[in-house]
Amino acid sequence: MKISTLEEYAVRCLSQLARAEGKLTIGAIAELEGLSEENTAKVMARLRAIGLARSLRGKDGGYLLARPPEQISLAEVLEGVAGELFQLERCHGDHGSRSGCVHHAECSLRPMWARLEQVVHDFLSALTIADLLREESAMRTVVSALSHRPSALDITTAAEPDRAAPSS
């Protein structure tokens, strides 16, 4: 998983809208985030297109959040801007000199990648734009609490193979 610049800017711009508790212009958002107005306009157009921001036209125009910040998850933002959060390129398409995975019938990697995808999605779904308005120390507490949920990495070890060193 790699967070693109566009995805980061989208989260930052939405955070500014939430913090403002009212409308902001492209220029104001750009200045607050240290971005160019051109980049900010592109980000805001994308956020409007996916329904996370709305625009008001005219002399007193600007941008507003489309919903309260508590109702916009980070997963929704990232998926809306760039598509799937976690893409398994290795489980599709060409693999070396063969056209398809040689492990298509039995693969011990596939469940691991799928679980990692779910953990990332669940973690980002639990965080909202409103959470990002917290002070850094408070946000660390929130992230730590989410990281210690029992379901975060619920992996059973009952069927774990013997990891003892092979005898010689």
C-alpha positions as CSV (number, residue, x, y, z in Angstrom):
1,M,0.0,0.0,0.0
2,K,1.3,3.4,-1.0
3,I,-0.4,6.7,-0.1
4,S,-0.2,9.0,-3.1
5,T,0.3,12.8,-2.9
6,L,-3.3,13.2,-4.2
7,E,-4.6,11.0,-1.4
8,E,-2.7,12.9,1.3
9,Y,-3.8,16.3,-0.1
10,A,-7.4,15.1,-0.2
11,V,-7.3,14.2,3.5
12,R,-5.5,17.4,4.4
13,C,-8.0,19.6,2.4
14,L,-11.0,17.8,4.0
15,S,-9.4,18.4,7.4
16,Q,-9.2,22.1,6.7
17,L,-12.9,22.2,5.7
18,A,-13.8,20.4,8.9
19,R,-11.7,22.8,11.0
20,A,-13.2,25.9,9.3
21,E,-16.8,25.0,10.3
22,G,-17.9,26.9,7.2
23,K,-16.9,27.4,3.6
24,L,-13.3,28.0,2.4
25,T,-12.1,29.1,-1.0
26,I,-9.5,27.3,-3.0
27,G,-7.0,30.1,-2.2
28,A,-7.7,29.8,1.5
29,I,-7.3,26.0,1.5
30,A,-4.1,26.3,-0.5
31,E,-2.6,28.8,1.9
32,L,-3.5,26.9,5.0
33,E,-2.0,23.7,3.6
34,G,1.0,25.3,1.8
35,L,-0.2,23.9,-1.6
36,S,-0.5,25.6,-5.0
37,E,-4.0,26.8,-5.9
38,E,-3.8,24.7,-9.1
39,N,-3.2,21.5,-7.1
40,T,-5.8,22.5,-4.5
41,A,-8.3,23.1,-7.3
42,K,-7.7,19.6,-8.7
43,V,-8.0,18.0,-5.3
44,M,-11.2,19.8,-4.5
45,A,-12.7,19.0,-7.9
46,R,-12.0,15.3,-7.2
47,L,-13.5,15.5,-3.7
48,R,-16.6,17.2,-5.1
49,A,-16.9,14.5,-7.8
50,I,-16.9,11.7,-5.2
51,G,-19.4,13.5,-3.0
52,L,-17.2,14.4,0.0
53,A,-17.2,18.1,-0.6
54,R,-19.7,20.5,-2.2
55,S,-19.0,23.8,-3.8
56,L,-20.9,27.1,-3.7
57,R,-20.6,29.3,-6.7
58,G,-20.5,33.0,-6.9
59,K,-18.8,35.9,-5.2
60,D,-19.2,34.4,-1.8
61,G,-18.6,30.8,-3.0
62,G,-16.2,28.2,-1.7
63,Y,-16.2,24.6,-0.5
64,L,-17.9,22.8,2.4
65,L,-17.9,19.3,3.6
66,A,-20.7,17.3,2.1
67,R,-21.4,15.6,5.4
68,P,-20.3,16.1,9.0
69,P,-16.6,15.1,9.5
70,E,-17.7,12.3,11.9
71,Q,-19.4,10.6,9.0
72,I,-16.4,10.6,6.6
73,S,-13.9,7.8,7.2
74,L,-10.4,7.9,6.0
75,A,-11.0,4.6,4.1
76,E,-13.8,6.4,2.2
77,V,-11.6,9.3,1.3
78,L,-8.7,7.2,0.1
79,E,-10.8,4.7,-1.8
80,G,-12.8,7.5,-3.4
81,V,-9.7,9.3,-4.6
82,A,-7.6,6.4,-5.7
83,G,-9.7,3.2,-5.8
84,E,-8.9,0.1,-3.7
85,L,-6.8,0.7,-0.6
86,F,-4.7,-2.4,-1.1
87,Q,-4.1,-3.9,-4.5
88,L,-2.8,-7.4,-4.9
89,E,-1.0,-7.2,-8.2
90,R,0.9,-10.4,-7.4
91,C,-2.2,-12.5,-7.3
92,H,-3.3,-11.5,-10.8
93,G,-1.8,-11.5,-14.3
94,D,1.7,-12.6,-15.5
95,H,4.2,-14.1,-13.2
96,G,7.6,-14.5,-14.8
97,S,7.6,-16.7,-17.9
98,R,4.1,-18.0,-17.2
99,S,0.7,-16.3,-17.8
100,G,-0.9,-16.8,-14.4
101,C,0.1,-17.8,-10.9
102,V,1.7,-21.2,-10.5
103,H,-0.1,-21.4,-7.1
104,H,-3.6,-20.8,-8.4
105,A,-4.9,-24.0,-6.8
106,E,-3.1,-23.8,-3.5
107,C,-1.5,-20.6,-2.1
108,S,-0.5,-19.9,1.4
109,L,0.2,-16.3,0.5
110,R,-3.3,-15.3,-0.6
111,P,-4.9,-15.5,2.8
112,M,-2.1,-13.5,4.3
113,W,-2.5,-10.7,1.8
114,A,-6.3,-10.8,2.1
115,R,-6.1,-10.5,5.9
116,L,-3.7,-7.6,5.6
117,E,-6.0,-5.9,3.2
118,Q,-8.9,-6.3,5.7
119,V,-6.8,-5.0,8.7
120,V,-5.8,-1.9,6.7
121,H,-9.4,-1.3,5.6
122,D,-10.8,-1.8,9.1
123,F,-8.2,0.5,10.6
124,L,-8.8,3.4,8.1
125,S,-12.6,2.8,8.3
126,A,-12.5,3.4,12.1
127,L,-10.8,6.8,11.7
128,T,-12.8,9.9,10.5
129,I,-12.0,13.4,9.3
130,A,-13.2,14.5,12.8
131,D,-10.5,12.4,14.4
132,L,-7.9,14.4,12.5
133,L,-8.9,17.6,14.2
134,R,-7.5,16.3,17.5
135,E,-4.1,17.3,18.9
136,E,-1.3,15.0,18.0
137,S,-1.0,13.4,21.4
138,A,-4.8,12.7,21.5
139,M,-4.6,11.2,18.0
140,R,-1.7,8.9,19.1
141,T,-4.0,7.6,21.9
142,V,-6.8,7.0,19.4
143,V,-4.5,5.2,16.9
144,S,-3.0,3.2,19.8
145,A,-6.4,2.1,21.0
146,L,-7.4,1.0,17.4
147,S,-4.1,-0.9,17.1
148,H,-4.8,-2.9,20.2
149,R,-8.2,-4.0,19.4
150,P,-8.4,-7.8,19.7
151,S,-9.8,-8.2,16.2
152,A,-7.0,-6.2,14.5
153,L,-4.8,-9.2,13.9
154,D,-6.9,-12.1,15.1
155,I,-4.7,-14.9,13.9
156,T,-5.2,-18.3,15.4
157,T,-2.1,-20.4,15.8
158,A,-3.7,-23.7,16.5
159,A,-2.8,-25.0,13.1
160,E,0.7,-23.4,13.1
161,P,3.4,-25.8,11.9
162,D,6.2,-26.9,14.2
163,R,8.9,-24.1,13.9
164,A,11.6,-26.1,15.5
165,A,14.9,-26.2,13.7
166,P,15.2,-29.2,11.4
167,S,17.2,-32.0,12.8
168,S,20.4,-32.8,11.0
